[in-house]
Amino acid sequence: MHLEPAQPTVKNPPERFAGDVWLDLIAAPHGESQRVTVASVRFAPCARTAWHSHANGQTLHITEGVALLGTRDGTVLRATPGQTVYTPPGEEHWHGAAPDRFMQHLAIIDNGGDPSGGTTWLEHVTDEEYRRAAEA
């Protein structure tokens, strides 16, 4: 057993996120038999991911604020601290903060042996898509 070295907080890239979003890595695979990555992700008000999907799905556990989560069919979920949302493999979705407060979640991803996490990044969520989700 050992204490993991602290990793610096990183700001997520604007190619994949709108607004200010920061990531703190919590856990990463230590060998070939391990595949799960866990990160704490903090979104400023109105900040959000681009549309994306995960080859092996994703679990988000909300720890602060109000999360907005949208799917291509127009479904919008609002999740609050203590709630957990599972997105199945291949489902195109986005997630972000409500307009009036920060949001933080734990992101749990099974990388399936792919160091990039098996995430397929797509186009940005438009302001109109976000506005409709925030008003839902």
C-alpha positions as CSV (number, residue, x, y, z in Angstrom):
1,M,0.0,0.0,0.0
2,H,1.2,3.5,-0.7
3,L,-0.1,7.1,-0.6
4,E,-0.7,8.3,-4.2
5,P,1.1,11.5,-5.2
6,A,-1.1,14.5,-5.6
7,Q,-1.8,15.5,-9.1
8,P,-2.3,19.2,-10.0
9,T,-5.8,20.4,-10.9
10,V,-6.1,20.8,-14.7
11,K,-8.4,23.0,-16.7
12,N,-10.3,21.0,-19.3
13,P,-9.7,22.0,-23.0
14,P,-12.0,24.3,-24.8
15,E,-12.2,21.9,-27.7
16,R,-14.3,19.6,-25.4
17,F,-15.8,21.9,-22.9
18,A,-17.7,25.3,-23.0
19,G,-17.0,27.5,-20.0
20,D,-14.6,26.8,-17.1
21,V,-14.2,23.2,-16.1
22,W,-11.5,21.8,-13.8
23,L,-10.5,18.2,-13.2
24,D,-8.7,16.5,-10.3
25,L,-7.6,12.9,-11.0
26,I,-8.5,10.6,-8.1
27,A,-7.7,7.2,-9.4
28,A,-6.1,5.7,-12.5
29,P,-5.2,2.2,-13.6
30,H,-1.9,0.9,-12.1
31,G,-1.6,-2.1,-14.4
32,E,-3.1,-3.9,-17.4
33,S,-5.8,-5.6,-15.4
34,Q,-7.1,-2.3,-14.1
35,R,-9.3,-0.2,-16.3
36,V,-11.2,2.4,-14.2
37,T,-10.5,6.1,-13.9
38,V,-12.1,8.3,-11.4
39,A,-12.0,12.1,-11.4
40,S,-13.6,15.0,-9.6
41,V,-14.8,17.5,-12.1
42,R,-16.0,21.0,-11.2
43,F,-18.1,23.1,-13.6
44,A,-18.6,26.9,-13.3
45,P,-22.2,28.1,-13.8
46,C,-23.3,27.4,-17.4
47,A,-20.2,25.3,-18.2
48,R,-20.7,22.0,-20.0
49,T,-19.1,19.3,-22.0
50,A,-19.4,18.9,-25.7
51,W,-21.5,16.0,-27.0
52,H,-19.6,12.8,-26.4
53,S,-20.0,9.0,-25.8
54,H,-18.0,6.4,-23.9
55,A,-17.2,3.0,-25.3
56,N,-17.8,1.3,-21.9
57,G,-20.3,3.8,-20.4
58,Q,-19.9,6.3,-17.6
59,T,-21.1,6.8,-14.1
60,L,-21.4,10.3,-12.6
61,H,-22.0,10.9,-8.9
62,I,-23.1,14.5,-8.2
63,T,-21.4,16.0,-5.1
64,E,-22.3,19.7,-5.4
65,G,-24.8,21.9,-7.2
66,V,-27.3,21.0,-9.9
67,A,-26.2,18.9,-12.9
68,L,-27.9,19.1,-16.2
69,L,-27.5,16.0,-18.4
70,G,-28.9,15.7,-22.0
71,T,-29.2,13.0,-24.6
72,R,-29.7,13.2,-28.3
73,D,-33.4,12.3,-28.0
74,G,-34.0,15.5,-26.0
75,T,-34.1,13.9,-22.6
76,V,-32.8,16.2,-19.9
77,L,-32.1,15.0,-16.3
78,R,-31.5,17.3,-13.3
79,A,-29.3,15.6,-10.7
80,T,-28.4,16.9,-7.2
81,P,-25.9,16.0,-4.6
82,G,-26.0,12.3,-3.7
83,Q,-27.6,11.2,-7.0
84,T,-25.8,9.0,-9.4
85,V,-26.4,8.9,-13.2
86,Y,-25.3,6.0,-15.4
87,T,-24.9,6.5,-19.2
88,P,-24.6,3.3,-21.2
89,P,-21.9,2.5,-23.7
90,G,-22.2,4.5,-26.9
91,E,-25.0,6.9,-25.8
92,E,-24.2,10.4,-27.0
93,H,-24.8,12.9,-24.2
94,W,-23.5,16.0,-22.5
95,H,-23.4,17.2,-18.9
96,G,-22.8,20.5,-17.1
97,A,-23.8,23.0,-14.5
98,A,-27.1,24.8,-14.1
99,P,-26.9,28.5,-15.0
100,D,-26.8,29.9,-11.4
101,R,-24.3,27.8,-9.5
102,F,-21.2,25.6,-9.6
103,M,-21.6,21.8,-10.1
104,Q,-19.2,19.1,-9.1
105,H,-19.3,15.4,-9.9
106,L,-17.2,12.3,-9.6
107,A,-16.7,10.8,-13.1
108,I,-16.1,7.0,-13.2
109,I,-15.1,5.6,-16.5
110,D,-14.1,2.0,-17.5
111,N,-11.4,2.7,-20.0
112,G,-11.4,-0.9,-21.4
113,G,-7.7,-0.8,-21.9
114,D,-7.8,2.4,-23.9
115,P,-5.7,5.1,-22.2
116,S,-7.8,7.9,-23.7
117,G,-10.8,6.5,-21.8
118,G,-12.6,5.3,-24.9
119,T,-14.4,8.6,-25.1
120,T,-15.5,9.9,-28.5
121,W,-15.8,13.7,-28.5
122,L,-18.3,15.3,-30.9
123,E,-19.5,18.9,-31.5
124,H,-20.2,21.5,-28.9
125,V,-23.7,21.8,-27.3
126,T,-25.2,24.9,-28.7
127,D,-26.4,27.8,-26.5
128,E,-29.9,27.0,-27.6
129,E,-29.6,23.3,-26.6
130,Y,-28.2,24.3,-23.3
131,R,-30.9,27.0,-22.8
132,R,-33.7,24.5,-23.5
133,A,-32.2,22.0,-21.0
134,A,-31.8,24.7,-18.3
135,E,-35.4,25.7,-18.7
136,A,-36.8,22.1,-18.7
